[in-house]
Amino acid sequence: MSRRTLTAILTVVCLLTALNVGGPVLNLFFPARAAIAKMSYEDLVRDPDFARAVHSIVQKCKVNVELAKLEC
């Protein structure tokens, strides 16, 4: 590869790294919202129906930590 190509790749990698590090620090990213009723994370944690649904799904799943795989 030419020197110019390597410089361009290194520049892009540095910019993406800065965005990944600086985004959460500067709060550039939008908060996560649920698909229904635009509930926040805190709302979902407090919602007993949501908690019950998550517990029932998790109980049916198997986690393979070595392969980083979740099977439901």
C-alpha positions as YAML, in Angstrom:
chain: A
units: angstrom
residues:
- id: 1
  name: MET
  ca: [0.00, 0.00, 0.00]
- id: 2
  name: SER
  ca: [1.10, 3.50, -0.63]
- id: 3
  name: ARG
  ca: [1.99, 5.91, 2.15]
- id: 4
  name: ARG
  ca: [-1.04, 8.05, 1.31]
- id: 5
  name: THR
  ca: [-3.45, 5.11, 1.68]
- id: 6
  name: LEU
  ca: [-1.96, 4.12, 5.04]
- id: 7
  name: THR
  ca: [-2.23, 7.72, 6.24]
- id: 8
  name: ALA
  ca: [-5.90, 7.86, 5.19]
- id: 9
  name: ILE
  ca: [-6.68, 4.56, 6.94]
- id: 10
  name: LEU
  ca: [-4.89, 5.67, 10.11]
- id: 11
  name: THR
  ca: [-6.78, 8.98, 10.07]
- id: 12
  name: VAL
  ca: [-10.16, 7.23, 9.74]
- id: 13
  name: VAL
  ca: [-9.30, 4.80, 12.54]
- id: 14
  name: CYS
  ca: [-8.24, 7.67, 14.82]
- id: 15
  name: LEU
  ca: [-11.44, 9.62, 14.09]
- id: 16
  name: LEU
  ca: [-13.65, 6.58, 14.78]
- id: 17
  name: THR
  ca: [-11.77, 5.90, 18.01]
- id: 18
  name: ALA
  ca: [-12.24, 9.51, 19.09]
- id: 19
  name: LEU
  ca: [-15.97, 9.27, 18.36]
- id: 20
  name: ASN
  ca: [-16.31, 6.03, 20.33]
- id: 21
  name: VAL
  ca: [-14.44, 7.47, 23.32]
- id: 22
  name: GLY
  ca: [-15.82, 10.99, 23.15]
- id: 23
  name: GLY
  ca: [-19.44, 10.15, 22.32]
- id: 24
  name: PRO
  ca: [-20.49, 8.86, 25.73]
- id: 25
  name: VAL
  ca: [-18.36, 11.44, 27.53]
- id: 26
  name: LEU
  ca: [-19.93, 14.35, 25.64]
- id: 27
  name: ASN
  ca: [-23.36, 12.66, 25.61]
- id: 28
  name: LEU
  ca: [-23.57, 12.74, 21.80]
- id: 29
  name: PHE
  ca: [-25.62, 9.58, 21.53]
- id: 30
  name: PHE
  ca: [-29.38, 9.43, 21.91]
- id: 31
  name: PRO
  ca: [-30.74, 7.53, 24.92]
- id: 32
  name: ALA
  ca: [-32.19, 4.10, 24.25]
- id: 33
  name: ARG
  ca: [-35.96, 3.95, 24.00]
- id: 34
  name: ALA
  ca: [-38.27, 0.97, 24.00]
- id: 35
  name: ALA
  ca: [-40.41, 0.31, 20.95]
- id: 36
  name: ILE
  ca: [-43.62, 0.63, 22.94]
- id: 37
  name: ALA
  ca: [-44.65, 3.86, 24.66]
- id: 38
  name: LYS
  ca: [-41.10, 5.25, 24.35]
- id: 39
  name: MET
  ca: [-40.25, 4.04, 27.84]
- id: 40
  name: SER
  ca: [-36.80, 4.80, 29.20]
- id: 41
  name: TYR
  ca: [-34.45, 2.26, 30.73]
- id: 42
  name: GLU
  ca: [-35.54, 3.31, 34.22]
- id: 43
  name: ASP
  ca: [-39.22, 2.90, 33.28]
- id: 44
  name: LEU
  ca: [-38.57, -0.61, 31.99]
- id: 45
  name: VAL
  ca: [-36.67, -1.60, 35.11]
- id: 46
  name: ARG
  ca: [-39.61, -0.52, 37.26]
- id: 47
  name: ASP
  ca: [-42.26, -2.15, 35.03]
- id: 48
  name: PRO
  ca: [-43.31, -5.48, 36.61]
- id: 49
  name: ASP
  ca: [-44.75, -6.86, 33.35]
- id: 50
  name: PHE
  ca: [-41.49, -6.22, 31.51]
- id: 51
  name: ALA
  ca: [-39.46, -7.78, 34.32]
- id: 52
  name: ARG
  ca: [-41.70, -10.86, 34.31]
- id: 53
  name: ALA
  ca: [-41.34, -11.21, 30.53]
- id: 54
  name: VAL
  ca: [-37.55, -10.93, 30.68]
- id: 55
  name: HIS
  ca: [-37.34, -13.51, 33.46]
- id: 56
  name: SER
  ca: [-39.46, -15.99, 31.51]
- id: 57
  name: ILE
  ca: [-37.31, -15.57, 28.38]
- id: 58
  name: VAL
  ca: [-34.01, -15.83, 30.24]
- id: 59
  name: GLN
  ca: [-35.07, -19.03, 31.99]
- id: 60
  name: LYS
  ca: [-35.55, -20.71, 28.60]
- id: 61
  name: CYS
  ca: [-32.10, -19.70, 27.26]
- id: 62
  name: LYS
  ca: [-28.71, -21.37, 27.44]
- id: 63
  name: VAL
  ca: [-25.49, -19.34, 27.41]
- id: 64
  name: ASN
  ca: [-22.25, -20.70, 25.97]
- id: 65
  name: VAL
  ca: [-19.62, -18.34, 27.40]
- id: 66
  name: GLU
  ca: [-16.74, -19.88, 25.44]
- id: 67
  name: LEU
  ca: [-18.43, -19.23, 22.10]
- id: 68
  name: ALA
  ca: [-20.21, -16.05, 23.27]
- id: 69
  name: LYS
  ca: [-23.48, -17.55, 22.07]
- id: 70
  name: LEU
  ca: [-27.01, -17.38, 23.45]
- id: 71
  name: GLU
  ca: [-29.48, -20.10, 22.50]
- id: 72
  name: CYS
  ca: [-33.17, -19.76, 23.29]
...
